[in-house]
Amino acid sequence: MKCKEQSRLIAALYTRLSDDDEKDGTSVSIETQEKILTDFCKQHNICIYDVYIDDGFTGTNFNRPDFKRMMEDVNVKRVNVVIVKDLSRFGRNYLQVGFYISDIFPQMNVRFIAIGDDVDTARGDTDYDLMLPIKNVFNEYFPADCSRKIKQAFITKAMNGEYIGSFAVYGLLKTQEDKHILEINPEVSPNVIWIFEMAAYQGYGYNKIATVLKEHKILTPAAYRAQMLKRPYDKDPYDWNLTSVYKILNDKTYLGYLISGKRRKASFKSKRIIRNAEEDCIVLPGVIPQLITQQLWDDAHAKLDSRKREGTSGFHNIFAGLIKCDKCGHALGIANASDRKNYYVCNTYKKKGPEVCSSHYIMYHELYDAILQDINSVLAMVRDNREAFIERVLHKVSCESDSEDARIENEIAMLEAKIAELDRKFERLYDDRFNGMLSDRKFQELSAKCEAEQDEARERRAALVKKQNSSQATAYSTEQFIAMAEKMETITELDDEILNRLIQSVIVGDRIKGGGVTEQHIRINYKFIGEIA
């Protein structure tokens, strides 16, 4: 304490400075603030109990360490006057600043002085000082305006394709030349691909993938970042969990999308972070390097969506999510009976009965043998004559797609004509309403119907255009399948990885009996190339 206890006024000198204060151009350094306050106390014979300094803390809230320490001293009557250079040093939240000046300090019999704003509660005129709330509002305006400008600058950068995150996502890194540009990180990007492949081709779920990564001593993203920044890391560096794996498997950044604005603050006054919905984010495709293929993403998510838990019998269903009914399109599920083990039936048939779909019954071992034989036959074709296989696939796709392409082009033209006609119809409706031939209510009803039809036509056109574009990538897809098939020898046993790498779906027909013979048609659609006839 810097004065005698018997002095009448014992002051807490409060100083504060933050980045926002420096940007508004009205603030001075901590040292200068302290000198102004000290000189004021000398001139007015006020004793100084202590100087309280919050350097680097925003004024938009009162969660500041030295402010709290000062209020503790106020509460226990160590000080009876609080002095600041101006109101903005005390705080930039006009409601809370006003509450302290008008309610809290008077109730505690504490005098408040803001030198630069000529505020002194000892005069008793603060309740009638119309400028006081206005000054507080203006003090709050500066950080609000600063926050708005910073947010707008970030949005502009994001819309221009610049990466604005503090850290690159796991598997990527910021380039040395420009921190707003990302490149593939050769050190850990293979881990990201491995995670997707475990989901897509081995049928592993989030927890199982986390366990494998732990066993192989792979650093978690947080531990790897700490290592890169040469910072200490006091947690288990290999403690992968469901959440960390889930984040990677659901991050479209790995498909080459630049995604900005995933999170935002509740307000410039609050530290609470809110996660934005995907439609509220800024998403730009093809801006950053694509780490995984769309096919691998689709395979991983299809497998994750269709994963089924193993039964109590311990039977592992390697065909889970692959087998479909040729009639209703739904999956075939594994079943057991007292006299038959491990057979498949249509899930629609199981749930809704024979009125909706037939059973499509097939034994597990029959399906297993048919698929194993077909896969080995296709692999043999690739090994024996690579060029002939490519020609065969392209010819098949060409025969199938020529008529389909013509049909798609026809339908697109019809949809475009319909959209144009609906535009003209809306114009006629508007003219009728303008000329008084149609009531407002009827206009709204008919225009809404017209708009709904137009939206439906546009959605259908977009889907057809996408399908048209995808059919043009057949040659590249065939090369991808061949590159995958050439890595495989003759297969003696099927497992999850082989099936999920090679096969898109298996379409099972119903059992047909005739002439003492039972027939069942099975169509196997391979990844990238479809069915090999």
Stockholm file with secondary structure:
# STOCKHOLM 1.0

chainA/1-533         MKCKEQSRLIAALYTRLSDDDEKDGTSVSIETQEKILTDFCKQHNICIYDVYIDDGFTGTNFNRPDFKRMMEDVNVKRVNVVIVKDLSRFGRNYLQVGFYISDIFPQMNVRFIAIGDDVDTARGDTDYDLMLPIKNVFNEYFPADCSRKIKQAFITKAMNGEYIGSFAVYGLLKTQEDKHILEINPEVSPNVIWIFEMAAYQGYGYNKIATVLKEHKILTPAAYRAQMLKRPYDKDPYDWNLTSVYKILNDKTYLGYLISGKRRKASFKSKRIIRNAEEDCIVLPGVIPQLITQQLWDDAHAKLDSRKREGTSGFHNIFAGLIKCDKCGHALGIANASDRKNYYVCNTYKKKGPEVCSSHYIMYHELYDAILQDINSVLAMVRDNREAFIERVLHKVSCESDSEDARIENEIAMLEAKIAELDRKFERLYDDRFNGMLSDRKFQELSAKCEAEQDEARERRAALVKKQNSSQATAYSTEQFIAMAEKMETITELDDEILNRLIQSVIVGDRIKGGGVTEQHIRINYKFIGEIA
#=GR chainA/1-533 SS CCSCTTCSCEEEEEEEECHHHHHTTCCCCHHHHHHHHHHHHHHTTCEEEEEEEEETCCSSSCCCHHHHHHHHHHHTTSCSEEEESSHHHHCSCHHHHHHIIIIIHHHTTCEEEETTTTEEGGGSCGGGCTHHHHHHHHHHHHHHHHHHHHHHHHHHHHHTTCCCCSSCCTTEEECSSCTTSEEECTTTHHHHHHHHHHHHHSCCCHHHHHHHHHHTTCCCHHHHHHHHTTCCCCSCTTCCCHHHHHHHHTCGGGGTCEEECSEEESCTTCCCEEECCGGGSEEETTSSCCCSCHHHHHHHHHHHHHCCCCCTTCCCCTTTTTEEETTTCCBEEEECCSSCCSEEEEHHHHHHCTTTCCCCCEEHHHHHHHHHHHHHHHHHHHHHCHHHHHHHHHHHHHHHHHHHHHHHHHHHHHHHHHHHHHHHHHHHHHHHHHTTSSCHHHHHHHHHHHHHHHHHHHHHHHHHHHHHHHGGGHHHHHHHHHHHHTTCCCCSSCCHHHHHHHEEEEEEEEEEEETTEEEEEEEEEETTTEECC
#=GC SS_cons         CCSCTTCSCEEEEEEEECHHHHHTTCCCCHHHHHHHHHHHHHHTTCEEEEEEEEETCCSSSCCCHHHHHHHHHHHTTSCSEEEESSHHHHCSCHHHHHHIIIIIHHHTTCEEEETTTTEEGGGSCGGGCTHHHHHHHHHHHHHHHHHHHHHHHHHHHHHTTCCCCSSCCTTEEECSSCTTSEEECTTTHHHHHHHHHHHHHSCCCHHHHHHHHHHTTCCCHHHHHHHHTTCCCCSCTTCCCHHHHHHHHTCGGGGTCEEECSEEESCTTCCCEEECCGGGSEEETTSSCCCSCHHHHHHHHHHHHHCCCCCTTCCCCTTTTTEEETTTCCBEEEECCSSCCSEEEEHHHHHHCTTTCCCCCEEHHHHHHHHHHHHHHHHHHHHHCHHHHHHHHHHHHHHHHHHHHHHHHHHHHHHHHHHHHHHHHHHHHHHHHHTTSSCHHHHHHHHHHHHHHHHHHHHHHHHHHHHHHHGGGHHHHHHHHHHHHTTCCCCSSCCHHHHHHHEEEEEEEEEEEETTEEEEEEEEEETTTEECC
//
